[in-house]
Amino acid sequence: MEQADPLDELLTCRFEFGRKVVEPCAIVIFGASGDLTARKLIPAFYHLCREKQLPTPFRIIGFARREKTDEAWCQELRAALEQFSRTKPIDDAVWAEFATNVSYCQGDISDPSAYKKLADRLASFSNDKLRRNLLFYLATSPSQFGEVVEHLHQTGLLRKEVAAEPDQRVVVEKPFGHDLASAHKLNAELTRFAHEKQIFRIDHYLGKETVQNILMFRFSNSIFEQLWNRQSVDHVQITVSEKLGVGTRGGYYEEAGALRDMVQNHLLQVLSLVAMEPPVTLEAESIRDEKVKLLKSIRPMLASQVDANVVRGQYTAGEMDGQPRPAYRHEPKVKPDSTVETYVAMRLLVDNWRWSNVPFYLRTGKNLPQSASEVRVQFRRTPHVLFAAQCGPKLDANAVTLRLQPNEGISLRFNGKVPGTSMEIRPVRMHFSYDSEFGAYTPEAYERLLLEAIAGDATLFIRRDEVETAWSIVDPIRQAWEARSLGGKEFYPAGTWGPVAADELLAQRGHAWRNPQPIT
């Protein structure tokens, strides 16, 4: 077996010392009987316990309306863990240790006396840190966020702290509003009783290992940062495709659509990480400052410019892996004449020195041929001399592809000579695979995000101005689509890569979509 070069190990940089210390903490989950708690939160906490990542001691209190005992709730959680855990079978010893730290508090979110009961429960802990270091996770409807934080404040459990590292923190789930006005209102409700530094807006996409690696790839490798600008980059493509249709989520999707569900958060988050300027430090606010600056640099789109820069689509009946798929309008809880988009493609321009006139193409859709998330940085073509003069458009341009999921990795595409006596050139690929290189487990996004929230590190969470800036980008698009029917070029059969109009969007500038390829 090949031996590792000892110099490689010497040059491995570990900067765990820069991370915030995880101190004893009490975590209260509002909406403890809900799907999110069973599917994501408890499995994430269990695995953090299994990996010895949780602080000692810790407590988890579930807060919900239904009447049940601590034992009954733990039994429900154990059953959910059997179904949703990423590791099986469940380790009985770990679960026993974990379950001793879990309890249930029955109460209605609108009942002030329930918060008094919660406060008494927290005050009963013997450890001073458990009484003071509190994390409130709002796994509820966004319409209840304001009510919960107000009751917590009135009960004395949540003080509006301006300290850099506040003891009480509130985690809220997306959607953060459904447009700019509602996002602004929601943020105002939250910041009445909590400082912005205490609010952790969670987008699970930012917890993915490969999304976090975008910054490390860019700012720890000088060879790529030299090329990361308008002089070298021709355009950038960001694709988040989903193989599934809307299924049972038709009712939700009728309200959201792909623009609200994916573009406003996931795709713009990835765009900001790919295109932002180097932060001054690795502190949370420095990184978040640069992300917001990038989003504010995106050229505003007037309603009259939407048609030229944005395509919406909706899937019709088709076939996937030999199985028929129904049209979106035939899905449960979907209007028979719905104009809601299941696909969005857009061209954005970033008006700053680095990216001037470099198009960023974003697309996302349901019922596409494969589920994949990737960023493709397409470099400029070589000058029209030597090999380019001989091959013309058959000489492919270089590209770097950041594969976020599945088969996570990074590929560099360049041209090489085909072995043999003839002079033949074709693209070849250098590929780094997370799985083959590290061979270690990749934690679920919620595991990393919950650990950071317990530690009080806001780097991977979304700030108020970031949310509102993202909405200001997509709102004009949404408004331009209102009360407009879909045209023939905007429909696409399930199992294809989207509507014809999306191909025409790129063809306007001589570009073409590069579909994600299976990476082995």
C-alpha positions as CSV (number, residue, x, y, z in Angstrom):
1,M,0.0,0.0,0.0
2,E,1.3,3.5,-0.9
3,Q,2.7,5.3,2.1
4,A,1.7,8.8,2.9
5,D,4.3,11.5,2.4
6,P,5.2,12.7,6.0
7,L,5.5,16.2,4.7
8,D,1.8,16.2,3.8
9,E,0.9,15.4,7.4
10,L,3.3,18.2,8.6
11,L,1.5,20.7,6.4
12,T,-2.0,19.8,7.6
13,C,-3.4,22.9,9.2
14,R,-5.8,22.4,12.0
15,F,-7.5,25.5,13.4
16,E,-10.0,24.0,15.8
17,F,-8.6,26.4,18.4
18,G,-10.4,29.2,16.6
19,R,-13.8,27.7,17.1
20,K,-16.1,28.8,19.9
21,V,-16.2,26.6,23.0
22,V,-19.3,24.5,23.4
23,E,-20.5,25.1,27.0
24,P,-23.3,23.4,29.0
25,C,-26.5,24.4,27.4
26,A,-30.3,23.9,27.8
27,I,-32.1,23.5,24.5
28,V,-35.9,24.1,24.2
29,I,-37.6,22.9,21.1
30,F,-41.0,24.6,20.4
31,G,-43.0,22.4,18.1
32,A,-41.6,19.3,19.7
33,S,-44.4,17.1,18.3
34,G,-43.8,18.2,14.7
35,D,-42.2,16.5,11.7
36,L,-39.0,18.6,11.8
37,T,-38.2,17.5,15.4
38,A,-38.7,13.8,14.6
39,R,-37.0,13.7,11.2
40,K,-34.1,16.1,11.7
41,L,-33.5,17.6,15.1
42,I,-33.6,14.6,17.4
43,P,-31.5,12.4,15.0
44,A,-29.0,15.3,14.8
45,F,-28.7,15.7,18.6
46,Y,-28.5,11.9,19.0
47,H,-25.5,11.7,16.5
48,L,-23.8,14.7,18.2
49,C,-24.1,12.8,21.5
50,R,-22.8,9.6,19.8
51,E,-19.8,11.5,18.5
52,K,-19.2,13.2,22.0
53,Q,-19.8,16.6,20.5
54,L,-22.5,17.8,22.9
55,P,-21.4,19.7,26.0
56,T,-21.5,18.2,29.4
57,P,-24.0,18.6,30.8
58,F,-26.8,19.4,28.3
59,R,-30.6,19.3,28.5
60,I,-33.2,19.1,25.7
61,I,-36.8,20.1,26.6
62,G,-39.6,19.6,24.1
63,F,-42.4,22.1,24.3
64,A,-45.7,21.3,22.6
65,R,-49.5,21.4,23.2
66,R,-50.3,17.7,23.5
67,E,-50.4,16.1,26.9
68,K,-47.7,13.5,27.4
69,T,-45.1,12.3,29.9
70,D,-41.3,12.4,29.5
71,E,-41.3,8.7,29.0
72,A,-44.0,8.8,26.3
73,W,-42.2,11.5,24.4
74,C,-38.9,9.6,24.6
75,Q,-40.6,6.5,23.2
76,E,-41.9,8.6,20.2
77,L,-38.4,9.9,19.6
78,R,-36.8,6.5,19.8
79,A,-39.4,5.2,17.2
80,A,-38.6,8.2,14.9
81,L,-34.9,7.6,15.3
82,E,-35.2,4.0,14.2
83,Q,-36.7,5.4,11.0
84,F,-34.7,8.6,10.3
85,S,-31.2,8.0,11.8
86,R,-28.3,8.0,9.3
87,T,-26.6,5.2,11.4
88,K,-28.4,1.9,12.1
89,P,-28.9,0.1,14.3
90,I,-29.4,2.6,17.1
91,D,-26.8,2.2,19.8
92,D,-28.8,1.4,23.0
93,A,-26.1,2.6,25.3
94,V,-25.8,6.0,23.5
95,W,-29.6,6.3,23.4
96,A,-29.9,5.6,27.1
97,E,-27.3,8.3,27.9
98,F,-29.1,10.7,25.5
99,A,-32.6,10.0,26.8
100,T,-31.7,10.8,30.4
101,N,-31.1,14.4,29.2
102,V,-34.5,14.7,27.4
103,S,-37.8,15.9,28.9
104,Y,-41.1,17.2,27.9
105,C,-43.0,20.4,28.9
106,Q,-46.7,20.5,27.9
107,G,-48.1,23.9,27.0
108,D,-49.8,26.1,24.4
109,I,-47.7,28.6,22.6
110,S,-50.3,31.3,23.3
111,D,-50.6,30.5,27.0
112,P,-48.4,32.7,29.3
113,S,-48.7,30.2,32.2
114,A,-47.0,27.6,30.0
115,Y,-43.9,29.7,29.8
116,K,-43.9,30.2,33.5
117,K,-43.9,26.4,33.8
118,L,-41.0,26.2,31.4
119,A,-39.1,28.8,33.4
120,D,-39.6,26.8,36.6
121,R,-38.3,23.7,34.8
122,L,-35.1,25.6,33.7
123,A,-34.6,27.2,37.1
124,S,-34.7,23.7,38.7
125,F,-31.4,22.7,37.0
126,S,-28.5,22.6,39.5
127,N,-25.9,23.6,37.0
128,D,-25.7,27.4,36.7
129,K,-24.8,27.3,33.0
130,L,-27.9,25.2,32.2
131,R,-30.1,27.9,33.8
132,R,-28.5,30.7,31.9
133,N,-27.1,29.4,28.6
134,L,-30.3,28.8,26.7
135,L,-31.1,27.9,23.1
136,F,-34.7,28.3,21.9
137,Y,-35.4,26.4,18.7
138,L,-38.6,27.6,17.0
139,A,-39.7,24.5,14.9
140,T,-43.1,26.2,14.5
141,S,-45.0,28.1,11.8
142,P,-43.2,31.4,11.1
143,S,-46.5,33.1,12.0
144,Q,-45.9,32.1,15.6
145,F,-42.2,33.3,15.9
146,G,-43.2,36.7,17.1
147,E,-45.6,35.4,19.7
148,V,-43.0,32.9,21.1
149,V,-40.2,35.4,21.5
150,E,-42.6,37.9,23.1
151,H,-43.7,35.4,25.8
152,L,-40.1,34.3,26.4
153,H,-39.2,37.9,26.9
154,Q,-42.1,38.6,29.2
155,T,-41.2,35.5,31.3
156,G,-37.6,36.7,31.7
157,L,-36.2,33.7,29.7
158,L,-35.1,35.9,26.8
159,R,-33.4,39.2,27.4
160,K,-32.4,41.6,24.6
161,E,-28.6,41.3,24.9
162,V,-26.1,43.4,22.9
163,A,-23.1,41.3,24.1
164,A,-20.9,39.8,21.4
165,E,-21.7,36.3,22.7
166,P,-25.2,36.4,24.2
167,D,-26.4,33.7,26.6
168,Q,-29.9,33.3,25.1
169,R,-30.3,32.6,21.5
170,V,-33.2,31.9,19.2
171,V,-33.1,29.6,16.1
172,V,-35.7,30.1,13.5
173,E,-36.5,28.0,10.4
174,K,-37.1,29.3,6.9
175,P,-39.2,30.5,5.2
176,F,-38.1,33.9,6.4
177,G,-41.2,35.6,5.0
178,H,-42.8,35.2,1.6
179,D,-41.7,38.5,0.1
180,L,-39.6,41.6,1.2
181,A,-42.4,43.2,3.1
182,S,-43.3,40.1,5.1
183,A,-39.6,39.4,5.8
184,H,-39.1,42.9,7.0
185,K,-42.2,42.5,9.3
186,L,-41.0,39.2,10.6
187,N,-37.5,40.6,11.4
188,A,-39.1,43.6,13.1
189,E,-41.1,41.2,15.4
190,L,-38.1,39.2,16.3
191,T,-35.8,42.1,17.0
192,R,-38.4,43.8,19.3
193,F,-37.4,41.3,22.0
194,A,-34.1,39.9,20.9
195,H,-30.9,41.5,19.5
196,E,-30.0,40.6,15.9
197,K,-26.9,38.8,17.4
198,Q,-29.3,36.5,19.3
199,I,-31.2,35.4,16.2
200,F,-29.9,32.4,14.2
201,R,-31.8,32.0,10.9
202,I,-31.2,28.4,9.8
203,D,-30.9,27.3,6.2
204,H,-29.8,23.7,6.2
205,Y,-28.0,24.2,2.8
206,L,-25.3,26.2,4.6
207,G,-24.6,23.2,6.9
208,K,-23.6,20.9,4.0
209,E,-19.9,20.1,4.1
210,T,-19.4,20.9,0.4
211,V,-21.1,24.2,0.6
212,Q,-18.8,25.2,3.5
213,N,-15.8,24.0,1.5
214,I,-16.4,26.7,-1.2
215,L,-14.7,29.3,1.0
216,M,-11.8,27.0,1.8
217,F,-11.3,26.0,-1.8
218,R,-11.3,29.7,-2.9
219,F,-9.3,31.3,-0.1
220,S,-6.7,28.6,0.7
221,N,-5.6,28.0,-2.9
222,S,-3.8,30.8,-4.6
223,I,-3.8,29.2,-8.1
224,F,-7.6,29.4,-8.3
225,E,-8.1,32.8,-6.7
226,Q,-5.8,34.3,-9.4
227,L,-8.3,33.1,-12.0
228,W,-11.5,34.0,-10.1
229,N,-12.4,37.1,-12.0
230,R,-13.7,38.6,-15.2
231,Q,-10.3,38.3,-16.9
232,S,-10.4,34.5,-16.8
233,V,-14.0,33.5,-16.2
234,D,-16.5,33.5,-19.1
235,H,-19.6,32.6,-17.1
236,V,-20.7,30.6,-14.1
237,Q,-23.5,28.0,-13.9
238,I,-25.2,27.0,-10.6
239,T,-27.5,24.0,-10.9
240,V,-29.7,22.6,-8.2
241,S,-31.9,19.9,-9.8
242,E,-34.3,17.5,-8.2
243,K,-35.5,14.2,-9.6
244,L,-38.7,14.1,-7.6
245,G,-41.8,16.0,-8.4
246,V,-43.8,17.9,-5.7
247,G,-45.6,14.8,-4.6
248,T,-47.6,15.4,-1.5
249,R,-46.3,19.0,-1.1
250,G,-48.6,20.4,-3.8
251,G,-50.5,22.7,-1.3
252,Y,-47.2,24.2,-0.1
253,Y,-45.8,24.5,-3.6
254,E,-48.9,26.4,-4.8
255,E,-47.9,29.1,-2.3
256,A,-44.2,29.0,-2.7
257,G,-43.1,27.9,-6.2
258,A,-39.5,27.3,-7.1
259,L,-38.5,31.0,-6.9
260,R,-39.4,31.3,-3.2
261,D,-38.6,27.7,-2.3
262,M,-35.1,27.4,-3.8
263,V,-33.8,30.6,-5.6
264,Q,-34.3,33.2,-2.8
265,N,-32.4,31.1,-0.3
266,H,-30.3,28.1,-1.5
267,L,-29.1,29.3,-4.9
268,L,-28.4,32.9,-3.8
269,Q,-26.5,31.5,-0.8
270,V,-24.3,29.5,-3.0
271,L,-23.8,32.4,-5.5
272,S,-22.7,34.7,-2.6
273,L,-20.1,32.2,-1.4
274,V,-18.8,31.5,-4.9
275,A,-18.5,35.2,-5.9
276,M,-17.9,37.1,-2.6
277,E,-14.7,39.0,-1.9
278,P,-12.2,37.6,0.7
279,P,-13.3,38.5,4.2
280,V,-11.0,40.4,6.5
281,T,-11.1,37.6,9.0
282,L,-12.8,34.2,9.5
283,E,-15.1,35.8,12.1
284,A,-18.8,35.4,11.5
285,E,-19.6,39.0,10.9
286,S,-16.6,39.4,8.4
287,I,-17.9,36.5,6.3
288,R,-21.5,37.6,6.5
289,D,-20.5,41.2,5.6
290,E,-19.0,40.0,2.3
291,K,-21.9,37.8,1.4
292,V,-24.3,40.8,1.9
293,K,-22.0,43.0,-0.2
294,L,-22.1,40.5,-3.0
295,L,-25.9,40.3,-3.0
296,K,-26.2,44.0,-3.0
297,S,-23.9,44.1,-6.0
298,I,-26.3,42.1,-8.1
299,R,-27.8,44.3,-10.8
300,P,-31.4,45.1,-9.9
301,M,-34.0,43.8,-12.4
302,L,-36.9,45.9,-13.5
303,A,-40.2,44.2,-14.3
304,S,-39.7,45.1,-17.9
305,Q,-36.3,43.2,-17.9
306,V,-37.6,39.9,-16.4
307,D,-38.6,38.2,-19.6
308,A,-35.1,38.8,-21.1
309,N,-33.3,37.4,-18.1
310,V,-35.5,34.9,-16.3
311,V,-37.4,31.8,-17.4
312,R,-40.0,29.9,-15.5
313,G,-41.2,26.5,-16.3
314,Q,-43.7,23.9,-15.2
315,Y,-43.5,20.1,-15.8
316,T,-46.0,18.2,-17.8
317,A,-46.6,14.5,-17.8
318,G,-43.5,12.5,-18.7
319,E,-41.4,9.5,-17.8
320,M,-38.6,8.9,-15.3
321,D,-36.6,5.7,-15.2
322,G,-39.3,4.0,-17.2
323,Q,-42.0,5.1,-14.8
324,P,-44.8,7.6,-15.8
325,R,-44.9,10.9,-14.0
326,P,-48.0,13.0,-13.8
327,A,-48.1,16.7,-14.8
328,Y,-47.8,19.3,-12.0
329,R,-51.4,20.3,-12.6
330,H,-52.5,16.8,-11.9
331,E,-50.6,16.5,-8.6
332,P,-52.7,16.5,-5.3
333,K,-53.8,19.9,-4.0
334,V,-52.6,21.7,-7.2
335,K,-55.0,23.9,-9.2
336,P,-55.9,22.5,-12.6
337,D,-54.9,25.8,-14.3
338,S,-52.0,26.6,-12.0
339,T,-49.3,29.0,-13.2
340,V,-46.9,28.2,-10.4
341,E,-43.3,27.5,-11.5
342,T,-41.6,24.2,-10.8
343,Y,-38.5,25.4,-12.7
344,V,-36.6,28.6,-12.8
345,A,-33.5,29.7,-14.8
346,M,-32.1,33.1,-14.7
347,R,-29.1,35.3,-15.7
348,L,-27.7,37.6,-13.1
349,L,-25.0,40.2,-13.4
350,V,-22.8,41.3,-10.6
351,D,-21.8,45.0,-10.8
352,N,-18.5,45.1,-9.1
353,W,-14.8,45.2,-10.2
354,R,-14.2,41.4,-10.1
355,W,-17.3,40.2,-12.0
356,S,-18.3,43.1,-14.3
357,N,-20.2,41.6,-17.3
358,V,-19.7,38.0,-16.3
359,P,-23.1,36.2,-16.4
360,F,-24.1,34.0,-13.5
361,Y,-26.7,31.5,-14.7
362,L,-28.9,29.9,-11.9
363,R,-31.4,27.1,-12.5
364,T,-33.4,24.8,-10.3
365,G,-36.3,22.5,-11.1
366,K,-38.5,19.5,-10.2
367,N,-38.7,16.3,-12.2
368,L,-35.4,16.7,-13.8
369,P,-33.3,13.7,-15.0
370,Q,-31.1,13.6,-11.8
371,S,-30.8,15.1,-8.4
372,A,-27.6,17.1,-8.2
373,S,-26.2,20.4,-6.9
374,E,-23.1,21.8,-8.5
375,V,-21.3,25.0,-9.5
376,R,-19.5,25.1,-12.8
377,V,-17.0,27.9,-13.4
378,Q,-16.5,28.1,-17.1
379,F,-13.3,29.8,-18.1
380,R,-12.7,31.8,-21.3
381,R,-11.7,30.0,-24.5
382,T,-8.1,30.0,-25.7
383,P,-7.1,32.6,-28.3
384,H,-8.0,31.6,-31.9
385,V,-4.5,30.5,-32.8
386,L,-2.6,27.2,-32.7
387,F,-4.9,24.4,-31.5
388,A,-8.0,26.6,-31.2
389,A,-7.5,27.7,-34.8
390,Q,-7.4,24.1,-36.0
391,C,-10.3,22.8,-33.8
392,G,-12.6,25.8,-33.6
393,P,-15.6,25.2,-31.3
394,K,-14.6,21.6,-30.9
395,L,-11.8,22.6,-28.5
396,D,-13.6,22.8,-25.2
397,A,-13.0,25.6,-22.7
398,N,-11.5,24.8,-19.2
399,A,-13.8,24.5,-16.3
400,V,-13.8,23.9,-12.5
401,T,-16.9,22.1,-11.2
402,L,-17.7,22.1,-7.5
403,R,-20.0,19.1,-6.9
404,L,-22.1,19.8,-3.8
405,Q,-24.2,16.7,-3.9
406,P,-24.2,13.7,-4.5
407,N,-20.8,12.3,-5.2
408,E,-19.3,15.4,-3.5
409,G,-16.0,16.6,-5.0
410,I,-14.2,19.1,-7.2
411,S,-13.3,18.5,-10.9
412,L,-10.8,20.4,-13.1
413,R,-11.5,20.0,-16.8
414,F,-8.8,20.7,-19.4
415,N,-7.7,19.4,-22.8
416,G,-5.2,16.6,-23.4
417,K,-3.8,14.6,-26.2
418,V,-5.4,11.2,-26.9
419,P,-2.6,8.5,-26.9
420,G,-1.7,7.2,-30.4
421,T,-0.1,8.3,-33.6
422,S,-2.9,10.7,-34.6
423,M,-3.1,14.2,-33.3
424,E,-6.4,14.1,-31.4
425,I,-7.5,16.3,-28.5
426,R,-10.3,15.8,-26.1
427,P,-11.3,17.1,-22.6
428,V,-10.0,15.2,-19.6
429,R,-10.7,15.6,-15.9
430,M,-8.8,15.7,-12.7
431,H,-11.2,14.8,-9.9
432,F,-11.1,15.1,-6.2
433,S,-13.7,13.0,-4.4
434,Y,-14.5,13.5,-0.7
435,D,-15.4,9.9,-0.2
436,S,-12.2,8.4,-1.8
437,E,-9.9,11.0,-0.3
438,F,-11.1,11.1,3.3
439,G,-13.3,8.0,3.6
440,A,-14.9,9.5,6.7
441,Y,-18.5,10.1,7.4
442,T,-20.0,13.5,6.4
443,P,-22.3,14.7,9.2
444,E,-25.8,15.8,8.3
445,A,-26.2,19.5,7.8
446,Y,-28.4,19.9,11.0
447,E,-25.6,18.3,13.1
448,R,-23.1,21.0,12.2
449,L,-25.7,23.8,12.4
450,L,-27.0,22.8,15.8
451,L,-23.5,22.5,17.2
452,E,-22.7,26.0,15.9
453,A,-25.9,27.4,17.4
454,I,-25.1,25.8,20.8
455,A,-21.6,27.4,20.6
456,G,-23.1,30.7,19.6
457,D,-21.2,30.9,16.3
458,A,-23.4,32.6,13.6
459,T,-21.1,32.1,10.6
460,L,-23.4,29.5,9.0
461,F,-26.6,31.4,9.7
462,I,-28.3,34.2,7.8
463,R,-28.3,37.8,8.9
464,R,-31.3,40.1,8.7
465,D,-29.9,42.3,5.9
466,E,-28.9,39.2,3.9
467,V,-32.5,37.9,4.0
468,E,-34.0,41.2,3.0
469,T,-31.5,41.7,0.2
470,A,-32.2,38.3,-1.3
471,W,-35.9,39.1,-1.3
472,S,-35.3,42.4,-3.0
473,I,-33.6,40.4,-5.8
474,V,-36.5,38.0,-6.4
475,D,-39.5,40.2,-5.6
476,P,-39.6,42.0,-9.0
477,I,-39.5,38.7,-10.8
478,R,-42.4,37.3,-8.7
479,Q,-44.4,40.4,-9.3
480,A,-43.8,40.3,-13.1
481,W,-45.2,36.8,-13.2
482,E,-48.3,37.4,-11.2
483,A,-51.6,36.9,-13.2
484,R,-49.7,35.8,-16.3
485,S,-50.3,32.5,-18.0
486,L,-47.6,30.2,-19.0
487,G,-46.5,30.0,-22.7
488,G,-45.8,26.9,-24.7
489,K,-42.0,27.3,-24.4
490,E,-42.3,27.3,-20.6
491,F,-43.6,23.8,-20.2
492,Y,-41.3,20.8,-20.1
493,P,-42.0,17.0,-19.9
494,A,-41.0,15.4,-16.6
495,G,-37.7,13.6,-17.1
496,T,-36.1,16.4,-19.3
497,W,-33.7,19.2,-18.3
498,G,-36.3,21.9,-18.5
499,P,-38.2,24.1,-21.0
500,V,-36.9,25.3,-24.4
501,A,-36.9,28.9,-23.2
502,A,-34.1,28.0,-20.7
503,D,-31.8,26.9,-23.5
504,E,-32.6,30.1,-25.5
505,L,-31.7,32.2,-22.4
506,L,-28.1,31.0,-22.6
507,A,-28.0,30.9,-26.4
508,Q,-28.5,34.7,-26.4
509,R,-24.8,35.0,-25.4
510,G,-23.5,32.0,-27.1
511,H,-23.6,29.8,-24.0
512,A,-25.2,26.4,-23.3
513,W,-26.2,24.5,-20.2
514,R,-23.7,21.9,-19.0
515,N,-25.8,19.3,-17.3
516,P,-24.5,17.5,-14.2
517,Q,-22.8,14.3,-15.1
518,P,-22.7,11.2,-12.9
519,I,-19.3,11.1,-11.2
520,T,-17.9,7.7,-10.3
